[in-house]
Amino acid sequence: MLKMIQIEKSFNIGTINEKQIFNGLNLTIHDGDFITVIGGNGAGKSTMLNLIAGVHKADGGRIILDGEDLTYKNETQRAKYIGRVFQDPMMGTAPTMMIEENLAMAYRRTKRRTLAWGISQKERELYRESLAQLGLGLEDRMKTKVGLLSGGQRQAVTLLMATLQKPKLLLLDEHTAALDPKTAEIIMELTAKVVEEKHLTTLMVTHNLRFALEYGNRIVMMHEGNIVLDKSGTDKNALVIDDLLGIFNQISIECGN
């Protein structure tokens, strides 16, 4: 579904603050993969998501999504293929608009623009059914402004918006990190449910090692712009948190960190 081929990326090129993030990064994501990505600060995790989404442009290499070359497409052009949920629950929604209005924007993202804005009864029923599946009672609050929701409720709405029109790739950028532990558990359970039901190809960055092991079919560890661990299936299932900590510590020692 996605290929990152020999990706190069540096920031502040030509200055004293020049920082190389990737020097020939390669990653292949297969259709239906749910990959959890872990690594220390500065490993390149979020930069990788930003390169895929088009927030940053790669200095070299190619990014291929479902056979289409996205390398030179901007963020807006890629948005119709990619759904994304950010760490901050305040991102990804319009706080002064009602829940149903936010969902309408997401639903019409890939559709041809018209002058009509009103939400049809058919659309409203779709939004109600989709919200009901979250199990948070939001289907009865569709005219509530999103800014009045709790962080967990807002993140659930954002997740629904990102997947209402099935994306070719779902990017989850530490989307539970800003939530309390109980709410984070709820959002992860909802995430797993949505990903499975819609058969979504998913790339999830997380600092929560338990989530990284418990969810998904594949785990990737990054360190200083390199993929240092890539396990799937039974190999992934055999890993425990101590294994990940041991691998990370060993790599840090070898790299002199």
Number of C-alpha atoms within 10 A of each C-alpha: 16 20 19 20 16 16 20 19 23 15 13 10 11 9 8 7 9 11 13 15 21 22 17 15 17 17 15 12 18 14 15 18 19 25 24 26 26 26 23 14 12 13 19 22 26 19 17 22 19 17 18 25 25 21 15 16 17 21 14 16 16 18 25 16 20 14 10 11 13 18 20 13 13 14 18 11 13 18 16 16 18 21 25 23 26 20 18 17 24 15 13 20 23 15 17 13 15 19 26 23 23 21 26 20 14 22 20 12 17 13 10 6 9 6 5 6 10 9 11 10 9 9 15 17 12 15 23 18 12 18 23 14 15 22 10 13 13 21 20 11 15 19 13 17 17 25 17 12 17 13 20 20 20 22 28 24 26 26 24 24 26 25 23 21 18 18 20 20 27 23 24 24 21 20 25 28 16 16 18 11 11 9 17 19 14 16 21 16 14 18 19 14 14 18 19 14 9 13 15 20 22 25 23 26 27 22 16 15 17 11 16 23 19 12 18 23 19 22 25 21 22 20 20 19 21 17 19 14 16 16 16 16 11 10 12 18 16 11 13 13 13 10 11 17 12 11 15 20 13 13 14 14 10 9 10 7 8
